[in-house]
Amino acid sequence: MNMITLLQAAAPAGGGASIWIMFLLLFVIMWLFMIRPQRKQQKELEAFRAGLKKGDKVVTNGGIYGSIAEIEERTVLLKVDGEVKLRVDKSCIQKDYSANAQ
């Protein structure tokens, strides 16, 4: 027997439909374990950023800790230390580190 005959014998008959079913199954598994949890996490982060208020203690993507002194539509003024204030984009706010946040 040559190699082509062995490969043909190993391939299932009607393999075209089974390949499409396999691709569909792979997509469903990717959606369940990767895309869906990521979307959920993104929605939670957007809700957190929308609910920010003056006095909240937060951390930015860059690791800057501060409390919110002022909120505008797209930016936040962070009080970092003493009278040092930084204006950062709201999308940079990553998490809350207030005493009541765990």
N, C-alpha and C positions, 0 to 999 in steps of 0.2 A: 504494500500500500504506500502510496505517496502522501505527502503532507496535505495536499488539497483535498484528497478524499477523506482524510482524518478530520479536517476542519469542517467539511460539509456534513459529516456524520455527527459532529458535536453540536452543530447549529440546530436549534429547534425549527420545526416546520412552521410556516406562518409567522416568522420572527418580526415582521414589520409592525404588527399590532402590539406585540409584547414590548417592543422597544418604546412605543409611544406611552404605553401604560407605565413603564418603568420611569420615563421622564416625568410624567404627571405625578407619580408617587414621590419622586425625588423633590419636585417643586413643592408639594404639600408638606413634606417633612421639613424642608428649608423654611417655609413660611411659619410652621408651628414652632420651631425651635430657634429661629434667628430673627426673622422680620417682625413677627408679632410682639415678642418681648421688647425689642428695640423701640417700636412705635409706642408701646405702653410707657416705657421709661421716658421717651421724649415728651409725651403728653404730660406726665407728672412734673417734669422739669419746667415746661411752659406754664403750667398752673402755679408752680412755686414762684416763678418770676413774676407772674401777673399779680400774685398776692403779697408782694413785698410791701413793707410799710416802714415808716421812719422809726429808727431805733433797732431794727433787726440787725443781728450780728451775722455776717456772711463771709464766705471765702470765694475768691475769684478763681478762674482757671489757672492763673499764674501763681496762686498761692498767697495772695495778699489778703490778710484778715482785717476786717474793719466793721464799723457799724454805719448803717445808712443814715445820712444827715439830710438828704434831699432826693426826691424822686421826680424825674421828668418822664416824658413819653418813651424815649429810647435810651436815656442815660441815668446813672445813679451817682450821687456824690457820696463817697465813702469817707468817713472820718477814721483815719488810720491810727494816729498817735498824737495826743495833745491837740494842737490846732492844725495838724497836717491833714489836708483833704485831697482826695483824688477823684476825678470824674472818670468813670468807666462805663462802657456799654452794658446794657442790661443782659445781653447774651453772654457776658463774661462771668456773671454771678453763677456759681456752681452749686453751693449748698449753704445751709443754715447751720450755725454753730452756737446758737443761743442755748442758755441753760436748760430750757424746756424741750429742745430738739435733741433727739437721740439718733 
